[in-house]
């Protein structure tokens, strides 16, 4: 990843539909629906950076860079990232829900 290169963030569904589908299946195990997140990606020569936005109006984000091979094999590191991210997503969604109920 060169610092001088300009890379544009795009929807993961467009950049890598197979990775998007795997991501949605992983999150479904935690009862997180596709409309609870915005999944974007930035493509680099040597891999893909996943950027997940979440929360009320999507102010929070989690990022993970991995090689294309790691994404397609869905390494243990990616599974651990998804587990950690899913727990954070659930906590944020619950906090947003209770905040909304107090209004």
N, C-alpha and C positions, 0 to 999 in steps of 0.2 A: 504494500500500500504506500504509494508515494504521497507525500504531503502536498505536492504541487498539483496533483491530479484533481480535477473537479468531477465529483461523482454525484449523481442525482438520486434522491430517495424516490422510490416508486412502489406501487402496491405489490405485495408479495404474490398476489394472485396472478399478476401479469408477468412478473419477473421469473417466478418459479412455481407454477401451479402444483406440481407434485409435492414440493416442500410445504406449500400452503395446506394441501389436503392432509398431509401427515401431521402438521401442527394442529389443525382443527380436530383430528382424531385424538391426539394427545390431550388437548384441552377438554374434550368431551368427557374424558375419564374423570375430570374434576368438576363436571357439570358447568363448564364455562362455554357459552355459546359464541358463535362467530360474530354476533352483533355486540358482544361485550368488549371486543378489542378492535384495534386497527393494526393490521400487520403490514408493515412496509419493509423494504429491503434496499440495500445499496450493493450493487455488484462491483467487485474488484477483480483484477486479473487472477488472483489466487484464491478467491473465495467470496463469500456472501455475508454481509452484516444484516442480521435480522433486527428490526426495531418494532417492538410491541408497545402500542399506546393503549392505555386503559384508564378507567375511572370516569366519573361524571364529566362529560365533554372531553375526555381523553387527555388530561393534563400530565399524567404519569407515564413513564416509559421504562422499558428494560431493553438492553441491547446485548447481542451476542454475535461475535464473528467466528466463522468456522470455514474450513476449506469446503469446496464443492463435494469432495469425497466424503467428508464427515457428515455433511447434510444428507447425502443420499444413503449413507449407511446408518445414519441416526446413532451416533456414538453414545457411549455411556455419559460422556461430558454433556452432551446435548440433553439427554434424559434428565440428568441432575439439574441442569439449567431450567428445563421445563417444569420440573417438580417445584423448585424454589419459586419460579415466576408464578406458577399457578397458585401457590399458597399466598403469595403477595397479592395477586389479583383478587382472590376470594376475600381476603381481609379488607382490601380497599373497597370492593363492591359492598360488603356488609356495612362498612363505616359510612359509605355514601347513602345507603338505604336508610340507616338510622338517622342520619343528618336530615334526609328528606322527610322522614316521618315526624321529626320535631317541628318542622315548619308549619 
